[in-house]
Amino acid sequence: TITSSSENDDRSGSSLEWNKDGSLRLGVQKGVLHDRRADNCSPVAEEEPPGPAESVLPKAEASVGDGPVPYSQSSSSLIMPRPNSVAATSSTKLEDLSYLDGQRNAPLRTSIRLPWHNTARGRAQEVKARFAPYKPQDILLKPLLFEVPSITTDSVFVGRDWLFHQIEENLRNTELTENRGAVVVGNVGFGKTAIISKLVALSCHGSRMRQIASNSPSSSPKTSDSSQDLPFTPLLSPSSSTSGINAAKSPPGSGSDTPENQRPREDAVKYLASKVVAYHYCQADNTYTCLVPEFVHSIAALLCRSHQLAAYRDLLIREPQLQSMLSLRSCVQDPVAAFKRGVLEPLASLRNEQKIPEEEYIILIDGLNEAEFHKPDYGDTLSSFIIKIISKFPAWLKLIVTVRANFQEIVSKLPFIKLSLDDFPDNKDIHSDLHAYVQHRVHSSQDILGNISLNGKADAALIGKVSSHLVLRSLGSYLYLKLTLDLFQRGHLVIKSASYKVVPVSLSELYLLQCNMKFMTQSAFERALPILNVALASLHPMTDEQIFQAINAGHIQGEQGWEDFQQRMDALSCFLIKRRDKTRMFCHPSFREWLVWRADGENTAFLCEPRNGHALLAFMFSRQEGKLNRQQTMELGHHILKAHIFKGLSKKTGISSSHLQALWIGYSTEGLSAALASLRNLYTPNVKVSRLLILGGANVNYRTEVLNNAPILCVQSHLGHEEVVTLLLEFGACLDGTSENGMTALCYAAAAGHTKLVCLLAKKGARKGQCALVHSALRGHGDILRYLLTCEWSVGPPQPGVLRKSQALQQALTAAASMGHSSVVQCLLGLEKEHEIDINGTDTLWGETGNYGSTVCSWGQVAS
């Protein structure tokens, strides 16, 4: 299990790279593209089709079929796409921190097929366009592109009208205290993702839900109609045949007389979908989807693409500083502030100005439990982030989230109604939904009908009996029903007796049966095992070429051939689904979990070993040509620690495994210090990987690109990361290192109010730089001020850069008084005669008196 996310600050390094002159540089070896890990392993940011107000232009054609996916671009707004996109045309790094701010406005070299190069107006038109004044891109924010392997183009959605109806009723009921959102709770495979996908498919963002073509035998041939790519396109409501069309009965206070509440029950899904303005899927095998900064950036990007919030898009265009607030850099540094100031406050202002219709809107988030697999050592998971900011949401902006039943505690503090899919068989609606799904599948397939009947003929009574048995076995799981009926449809299951002994009784048995059919011998499974291990260990979906490179990294001699590898990948194609960006994801999270863990008493066949996958990925990074960037260095450290290949060797070699790991990473990359000081590792540090980098030779006094180029120790003291500060001090970080404005780690800790860190640094002997006492007074931290007064101060003649205690106290008084911290002022004025302060005395920093500061403060309070 991945417990901490690795750095993804810069996502460059693919062998499909663009030269500085705009031409494509292609690295080919033995007929295989050797990617340098993985720009296209991250979620793809893709523009949706242009709206009515935008000019519709043909897409630029890529010069190489397997190259970066082109964007639809207008001639008036050409920008550099996000580096985590397969369309990225630059090897800029996030740590340069300019690609999301200034340099994102750099124009691209575009195809000559763009309209401004057409031949209708000849050379003059081309010259005119070439020398036209540059117009910046309207919207720089790029949403993540999600693909859900379990939802295919022929997926069928049956039932759940009761659920959508309950959500609508509760969210519209103003008398409920828990109407800020809804949380749908269910066990694995109970249809939570399908519920979210149904709403997305019917929403204004439905065009972004182009899904993977199904390999189901019942999949009908696809036409050129783009609507065929959407899941759940037909609105199928079998529940209406089982429970009838029931008018909604609204609770008091919800406006029961309004026409909206007189709708048929199954229309609730359409109503909710019409209110969806953004969505997000958390996927454990795709780290970026589980990180808070990417979540904030992507949600903002989708909000401004929602037609209901056109005014928000216009505001972002008029006020570029809002887009800067939502840049990935800002989201990494302070996601709460970015979301509040870049999303919530602008939306509230627009609503007050009546520029947004007075309706309720919905944000969808699927699989909050998945994000827990990437819980950082410091910082929020998505669930804790939402808990922090939900109180700031306007009452008209709702959330609908899903979470697995055994992770309910992560959403327990949210003011949401709870709707359970686990209430089986007591909940008759759930029972009806499952029956309706089985009935639909049976009646839609002659193969299923033939394989569930004993004599080749299936009457209504027999179908009802089989349906009841399958529903009872499912315990409420749609996934169990789907996989079982798929086996009947393909002829892998045939009922031969009324006892139904042939039918698997659980998801685990279904996966075991599928693997037994796919791998007839142990040797056949062992051929595919390394691929599964790599896929399980990777932090991001990988292309076939990248997996091939990782597999061969484990060979010193006798590398595996490409054709042999392709045969093995083909055998796994039903388990590792190929996405549109040509990377692979597991067919379902439950299968991924089944490969690495079994409950007591379950068959342990086909268990995989992710540690071996981590080792192969570490070898791949180590043997990579060229320098590793910061993301790759962090990932290398992650995989080295997870692989732990030196375990047990210390007794034989006399060298500890931690030192051997440090030698490994030290010889594999030159960017240890840069990785240690990378933006994401500063704000959400991975402590274990950071220790490994330091052991490998990273400079603990390395200057960062934040807080006026402060050393790492200053930044971590400012952020309150006690464990990292202790780590840096353990390896000799300079206590008195300062930022360019002269602040030390002690000053930063005192200003930020981190009492424990102030005590730690003071005990270690931190002294020089601007006085921490003054900073604590300026910010109103009385407890830190009192502690610092108890510390030993310099005595004797004055020294450069060191304040005498009396001078510091006088400055602290002026600082506290000017900021209105009355409790600190009273504390200072109440000191014993030894530290007595003259309120009319002039401090040596500002040249002001405490009395003057108090006067300024009082005038400011009156004015406010």
N, C-alpha and C positions, 0 to 999 in steps of 0.2 A: 504493500500500500504506500502510495506517495504521500508523505506527511508534510512536505514543505515544497513550495514552488521554487523553481530555479529562475535565475535571472533571464529576462528576455528583453533587455534594454535595446540591443541592436539586433536586428533580424536579418542582416545581410549575410552573404556567403554562399549563395547558390551558385553552382557551376554554370547555370543559365544567367549570366550577368551581362549588364550593359556597360560598354566602354564609355569613357568620358565624351567621346564624339557622338554618342548615341547609337552606335552599331552594336549588334549582338555578339557577345563572345561566348563561344560554345565549347565546353570541355568534354571531350569524348575519349573514352578509353575502352577498348575491347567491345565496341558497339554499345556501350552502356553510358548513360549520362551519370557522372559521379557528382552528385550534389554536395555542396559544402555545408550541408546541414541547414538548412531548412527554413528558408523564408517561407516556402509554401507549405510548411508544416503548421503554420498558425492559421487561425480562422481567416477566411478571405473577406476583405472589405470590398463590397461591390455596390456600384450605384444602381438604383432602381431605374426603370424606364422613365424618361423625362415626362413631366406632367404637362397639362394643357398649355401652361404659360411658357414652357421651355421649347426651344427649337429642337426638332427631331432630326438627328444626323445619323448617317450610317456608321457602324463601328469600324475603327481602324483595324485592318487585317494584320495579324502578326506575321512576321517574316519566317517564323519557324512554327510548324504545326504544334509542337509540344512546348512551345515557349510560353511566356507570360500571357495570361488572358487579357485581351484589350478591354479598355473602358469605352463607354460612350462618352464622347467629349464634344463640347461646343467650341467653336472657334473663338468665342469671346472669353472662355474661361478654361485655360489649360493649366493644370497643376500637377504636382508630383503626388501620386497616390501613396497611401500608407505603406511603409516598408514591410508590414506583415501581410501584404497582399501579394498574390502571385503576379499581379500586374506591376509590382514595384520595379521602377526603372533606375534605381540608384542604389548604391551600396552605402548610403549615409547611415549613420548609427543614431539610435535614440539618445545615446549619451552626448552626441554633438548637440542635441536639444535644439536644433534649428530646423529640422525637417518638418516639425509640427508647428513651428512659429514662422520665422522669416522665410526659410528656403523652401517651404512647401508651396510658395508662390512662384517658384522658378518654372518657366514654361518648358513643356516637353517637346522633343522632336516628334512630329506626328506623321502619319501615313500620308502619301500624296493623294490618297483617295478621299481625304476629307474635303468637304464642299468648297473650302476657300482655295483649293488648288484645282478647281474644275476648269475645263477648257473653254467654257462658254464665253468668258470675257478675256481669254488669252493671258498673256504675260502680265498685262497691266493689273489684272485682278490679283495675281500672285504677289506682285511687288507691293501693291496697296496693302494686302493683308500682312505681308512680312514686316512692313514699316508702320503698321497701325499702332496707335498707343496701346500699351499693355494694360489690360483690365484684369484685376485680381479675381481669383475664384470666389464665387458667391459663398458657398458653404464648404469649409475645409474638413468638417467632421465626417468620418466614414464609419458606418455601422458594420459590425461583424456579420459575416454571412454564415448562417447555421445550416447544417444538414443533419437530419435525424435519420440514421440508418433504418430504424424500426418502422418509419413511416415512408411508404413507397407510393409511387404514382397510382397504384391500383388498390391502396389501402381502403378498407371499408370501415365506416364509423356508424355504429348502431347504438341507439338508445341515449341515455344520459340526459334526456329532456328534463327529468325531475331535478337533476343536479343544477343545470343551468337556470331552471326556474327558481330554485331555492337561493342561488347566488344573487339573481336579479332582485328577488323579493327583499333579501336582507340588505343588500347594498342601497336599495332605494328607500329603506325604512329609516327615516331621520331620527326616530325615537330610540333606536338601538345605539348603545355605546360602543359596540364592536362592528360598526359599519364602515370602518376605514379600509376594509379589504376582506378577502376570504382566503383561507388556506385549505387546500384539498389534500387530505391525508390518505395514503393507501400503501399497501405492501407492494413488493416488486412485481411488475407485470400487470398491475391492476388498471392500467389505462390512463395514468396521470398525464404522461406526455401527449397521448392522443387527444386528450381534452384540450390542452393548450394549443396543440397543432390545429385542431378543428376551429378554434376561435381565431387563430392567426390566418388560416386559409380563407376565412370568410370576412376578414378585416380589410382595411385599406392597404395592408402590407401583404396581402395574399400573393401578389406577384413575386414576392421575394421567397416564397415557400416552394420553389421548384425543387422537386425531390428526385431521388435516385430511382431509375427505372427498375421495376420489380422483376425478379427472375421466377416469380410464381407461375405455375403452369396455367393458371386461370387468367393471367395478365393478357389483356387484349392488345392487338397491335396498335401502336401509337401513331397518330396522324401528325401533320405539321401544325395543328392548332396548338398554340402555346398553352391554352387552358388545360390540355391533357397532362401537363407537367404538374398540375396542382393536386395535392392529396385531398381526399374527401370532397371533391368538386360537387357531386350530386348531394343534395340534402336528403339524407336517408333517415327516416324516422319510424322504424318498425315499432317503437314503443307506442305509437298512436294506435296500432292495431291491437296491442295487448292491454293497454290501459285506457284507450279512448282519448278524445280531445277534451281536456279539462280546462276550463277557464281559470285564470289565476285568481286566487283569493288573497287579497292584499291585507296586511295587518294594519291596525290603526296608525294613522299618521303618515301613511305612505301614498296618499292621494288615490284611494281605491276607485274613485269615480272617473279618473282620467281615462281616455281611450287607450293609452299605452297598457294599462293594467287589465284591460278586457281582452287582450290578445290570447290566442290559443297557447296552451302550455309549451308546445314545441317551438314556438317562435322566440322563446327566450334566448336561444343560442344566437339568433340573428341580431337581436337587440344588443346583447353583450358584445358581439363581434363588431357591431357598428360603433362601439365606444372605445375600441382598442386603438391606442395611439403608439404603443411600443411593446416590445417583447424581448425575452432573453432566455436562452437555454444554457443550463450548466451541464457540462459534460466532463466527467472525471478524466477521460483519456485525451482531453484537449485543454491543457492548462489555462490558456488565455481566456477561455469562457468562464473560468472559475475565479478570476482575479478582479478585485474591486475597481481598479483604474479603468480596465477595459470595459467593465460593465457601465460605469458612469459615462464614458466617452461614447459607447455604442448606443445607450439609451437616448442620450441627447441627440445623436445623429438621426435616430429613428423618429424622435418627436418632431424634429424640424422637417421631416419628410412626410408627416401625417397631414392629410388635407384638412383635417379639422383644426389643426394648429398652424395654419399658413401664416398667421400673424407672428408666431414665434420665429418662424424661418425669416420673415422680413426683418424682425428685430435683430437677429444674429447677423444679417447682411449689413444693416445700418450701423451696428455697434460691434466692430471686430474684437473689442476687448472681451466681449462675452465668449467669443470663440477661443480667444487666448486662455480664458479661465477654464475652458473645457478641453484644452489641448492635453495630449497624453502626459506631457511633463507635469502640468498642473494637477491632473488627476492622480498621478503617482505621489506627488508631494503632499496633497491634502484633498483627498476625494470628497470628504464631507463638505468642505468649503466650496469645492468645484460644483458639486451637485446643488448646494443651496443657492449660491450666487449665479451659477450659470443656467440652472434649470428652474428651480422652485420659485425663487424671487421674481425672475422675469415673467413666468407664467402667471403668478399672482397679480403682478402689476398689469399685465395685459387683460386679465379677467376684470380687474377693477375699472379699467378703461373701456370695458365692454367691447374689446377687440377679439375676444374669444367667446363663442356662443355659450350661453349659460346652461350647459349640460354637464353630465358627469362623464369622466374619461377613465380609461383603464390601462394599466401596465401589467403585462403578463410575465411571470418568471417561473420557469420549470426546473425542478430538480435541485432545490437548495441543498439537499443532503449531498449531492455530488461535489459541491464546492468545498465541503468539509474535508475532502481528501487532500486538499491543497491549503490547509490551514497554515498561515505563516507563523513564525516564532513571535513576531510583533506585527500589529496591524489587524485589520478586520477581515473576517470572512464575509461573504455576501449577506448571510443572515444577520450577523452582528452589526454590519453596516446599515442594513434596513432598520433594525431596531433603534439605532442611533438617530436616524433622520426621519422616521415615520411621523413624529410629532410635528415636523415642519411642513408636512404635506398639506396642501389646501384640501378642504373637506370634499371637494368635487373631483379630486384625483385619487382613484382607488388602485389597489393592488390585488391581483389574484395570483397566488403562489401555490406550488405543489411541493410536497416533501414526503419522503418515505416514512412509514409508520414508526420505525424504530429510531427516527431522528426528530420526533415531534418536539423534544425539549428545546431545539434551537429556534423554534418560532413561538414558544409559549408566552413570551413577553410582548408579542404583537397584538394590537387591539383588533383582531380579526375574528370573524366567525369561522368555525371549524366544521368542515364537511368531510365525513369519512366514507371511503369506499370499502372499508374492511367489515362493515356491519352485515356480514353474510352468515347464515341465510335469513337473519331476522328482517332485514330491509327488503321488502317485497319488490321495490323498484329495481334494486340491484339484481335480484333473482330474475325479473322480467327482462332486463337488459341482456343478461347472459343467455337466456333462452332465445331471445330474439336474434342474437348474433349467430348461435348455432343453427337456428332455423334458416336464416338468410344464407349461410354458407352451404348448408345441405341442399337447399332448393336451387342454388346457383350453380351446382356442379353435379353432373351425372356421375362423375368418378366417385365422389363421396357417397352418393346414393347407392351406387353399386357395391362399394366396399363396406358399408355398414349393415347391409342386409344379408340374411343367411341364405336365402334362396334366389337372390338376384332381384327381388322385388321388395321395395320399401313402401309400406303403407304409412298412414298418418300415425297409427298407434306405435309402430316400430320406431319411427323417427322421434316421436315423443319420448319413448323409453330411452333411446340412445342419448337424446338431448338431456334428459334428466340426469342420466349417469355422468355425462361429461361435466355438466354444470356442478353437480355435487363434488366431483373430483377436483374441479378447478379451485374451489374454496374462494371464488370471486375473481380469479385471475383470467383476464382476457388473453394474456400471452399464452397461458397453458392451452386455452381453447384454440387459439390460432395455430400454434405449432402442432397440436394433435390433429386438427382437421387438415392441415397441410400434409401430414403423413398419410392420412386417408386419401387425400386427393391425388397424391403421387403414387399410391399403391403400395406404400411401405407398411401400412397397417391394413389388415383385413379382418373383420370380425367373423369368427368361425363358430362361436358358441354364445349362448345367452349369458354366460358369466362375465364376458368382457375382460378376461384375464390378459388379453393381449394389449390392452390400453395402458400406457404409462400412468402412474399415479401422482407424479410430481414433475416440476420443471427439471429437477436434477435427473430424473429418469429419462425425460425427453432429450436432454442434452447428451446423456450417456448413449442413448439409442442412436442419435444423430452421428455422434463420433464413431460408434461401432460400425455404422453403415459407411461412413466416409473412410475410415482407416481399418481395413479388414485385418491387418496384422500389426504387431507391435513395431516392426521395422518401418512400416508405412507412417505410423505416427511419429516415430523418432526422426524421420526425414523432415517433417513439418514442425517439429518441436522448437528448433532455434528461431524460426520465424515468429511463432507465437510468443516465445520468451521476449524477443525484441519488441514486439508490439505491446506487450504487457508492461515493459519497463520504460518505454518512451514517454516523454512528457507531452508529446504532440503527435498527431497523425503523421505517418511517414509515407513517402512514395515508394513504389516497388524498387526504384533505383537506390534509394537511401537504405532500405531494408537489405538489399543485396550487398551494398557496401558494408553494412554492419556485420552481416553474416560472414563475409570474406575477411573482415578484420580479425576474426578469430582463427584464421589459418595462417601459418607461417609458410607452408608449402601446400600445393594441391588445392588451389582455390576452386570453389564451386563455379561451374559454368552457368552462363546466363540462361540457356535453354532449360537446363536442369532446374534452375531456380524458378523459372516461369511455370514449369509443370507443378512444382510444389505450391506456388502461389495460386494456381488454378484450382488445386485441390482444396484450398482454404477460402476460395472466393465467396462461399456461402456464409462463412464466419467473419471474414475480414472484408467489409464492403468498400468498394472503391467510390470515393467522393468525386464531385465534379472537378476539384483541383488535383485529382489523381492520387490523393493520399488515401490511406486505409483507416477505417474505424471498425471496431467490433460491432457486430449486428445488434447487440443489446447489452446494457450494463450488467444484467444478471449473468450472461454467458461469460463475460470478462471475470466476474467474481467467482463463477463456478470453476474456472480454470485454475484458480489459485487457492481455493478454500472449499472444504466440504464439512458438512455437519457430522457429528458423531454418528457412526453406524452407516454412513453412506459409502457407496463404492468410490474408491480413490483412483480409479483408472483415469488416465488422461490429465492428471494433475501436471501443471507446468511449474517452472522454477524461474521467477522473474529475476533472481540474482544473476543467473547466467545471461539474461538479456541486458542487465545493467553492465555486466562485464564486456559484452560485445559492443555496446554503445560507447563505453569508455575507450575500448581499443580503437574504435572508429575515429573518435575525436583525436586520440593520441597520434594516430597515423595519418592525419589529415595534412595535405599539402598547404603551405602558407600558414599565416598566423591565425589563431583562434580569436574571434571577437569576444566581447565581454559576456554576451549571452552564452556562447559556446563554452567559455571557460567556466562559468557557473554550472552549466549542465554537466561538463566533464567532472567537476568536483562532486556534484550530486550523484552521478553514476559510479564514481570511484568509491564513495562511501557506501552506497547501496550494494555494490558488488562484493566488497570486503574480501577480495581474493587472497589477502595475506593472513587471513584469520588462522591462528594456530601455528604460524611460522616463527613467531618470536623466540620460542624455546630452541628451535633449530638454528636460527641465524644469529640470535643474540641482539637483533634489532626489532624494535617494536613495530607493529603493523602501522601505527599512525605515522611513523617516520618513513616507512616504505611508501605509504600513500602520498606523503608530502613530496618524496623524491619523484614519484610518478608524475604528479601534476606539475612539479617544477620543471621537469625536462620536456613536458608536452606543450607548454605555452609560455610566452613572454609577458603576457598581460595580466599577471596576478594582481598587481597593485591597482590597475585600472578596474578590474573586476570587483575587487574589494570595495572600491570607492564609487562603483556604478550607482546610478540614481536609485534603482529599485532596491539594491542591496543596502542602501543607506536608510530608506524609509520603511522597507519591510525586510529587514535583514534575515538571512539564513545563517544562524549562529554556527552550526556544524561545518558548513561549507566555508564560512569565513575563517574559522580556525584552521581548516585545511589549507586555505590560501596563504595564511600567515606562516604556517609551518613550512610551506613550500617556498617562502621567500618574499611574500608581499610586504610592502613598506607600510608599517602601521602609522607613519606620520605623513602619508600621502595626502596632498591637498585635493579637495573636492571642487566641484563646480557650483556649489551652493553656499549660502551664508558668507558671501564675500571671500570665496576660495578658502574656507575654513578647513583645517585638518580634520581627518575622520573622527578623532576623539571629540572635537568641538561639536560636530554635527550630531553624533550619538548622544552626547551630554544634553544638547538642546532638545532632542527628541525623547529623552528619558529611557533609552534602551540600556538598562542597568547591566544585563548580562554581556552585551557587546562592549560596554565601557570597561567592565572587569576584564574581559578578554584582551582588549587593547593594552590595558595597563599591565597585564600579565606578561605581555611580550614587549614591554619597554616603551610604550607610547609616551611622547614628551608631554608632561603635565602643563607646561607653560607655553606650548605652541599656540599661536594666535591667528585669527583671521586677519584680513587686510584692514579691518577697522579696529584692531587691537584687542578684541575680546578673546579670552581664554575659555577653556572647557568649563572652569568653575563659574565664570561669568554667565555663560550660556545656561548652565544648569540652574543657577540662582535666578536668572531672569525668567526661566520657564517654570519655576516652582517645583523642581524635583529635589525634594529634601534629602532623600537617601543618597542621591548622587553627589549633592553638595557635601554631605558628611564624608562620603567615600573619598572624594577628590581632596578635601581639606586634610583628611587624615594621611593621605599620600604625600602631602606637602605642597599642594597647589597654592601659589601666592601671587605671582606677577600678573601684569596686565591691568585693565580697568577693574576698579574695585567691585567685587561681587556684592558687597554690602549695599552699594548704591543701586545696583541693578535689582536687588531683591526689594529695596524700598520703592523704587520706581514702579515696580509691578505689583506692589502691595502684598508681598509674601512675608508677613510678620514672623512666622515660625522660622524661616530661614535666616532672617535678620537677627533674631535672638540667638540662634545657634552660632552664627558667625561672630557675634560679640563675645561668645565664650571661648573662641579660638585664640591661640597665641598670636599676637601681633608684633610687628617689628619694633624694636627699641633702639635707641641710639641716634646717631646723625641720620638725616634724610638720605634715601637712596633713590637713584633714578628709577622711575616706573613703579615705585612702592609708596602708597599713601600712608601717612601716619593715621592713627585711629581717630584722633580729633578731627582731622580734615575729612576723613571718610564719613564720620557721623554728621558733620555739618552739611556735606553734599547729600547724604541720605535724607536729611530733614527737608532740604529744599526740594528734592525729587519727590518725596512722598507727599509733601504739601501741595506741590504744583499739580499732582495727579489726583488729589482728593482722597488719599488713603488715610482717613482720620485715625483709624486704629493704629497704624504704623507711626503716625505723628505723635499720638499720645504715648505710645511705647517709647519713642525716642526722648520725648520731653520728660518722661518719668524715670529716666535712668538715674542711677546713684551718682553722687557728686564726682566720683571718679571719672564718669563719662558725661558729665553735665554739658548740655548744649545751650548755646545762646541763640534764642529764636531770632534775634536781630543781627546775629553774626553773618558775615558774608562768606559763602563757600568759595573754594578755589577753582571750581569747575565751570560754573555758570556766572559767578560774580553776583549772585542774588542771595537774598536772605530767606529764611523760612517764613517770616512774616509776609514777605512779598509773594512767595509762592502760595500761601494760604489765601491771600487777597485775590490773586489771579484765579485760583480754583473756585472761590466763592462767587466771583463775578461770572465765571463760566457756568456754574450751576444755576445762577439766577437767569442768565441769558438763555439757557436751555429750557 
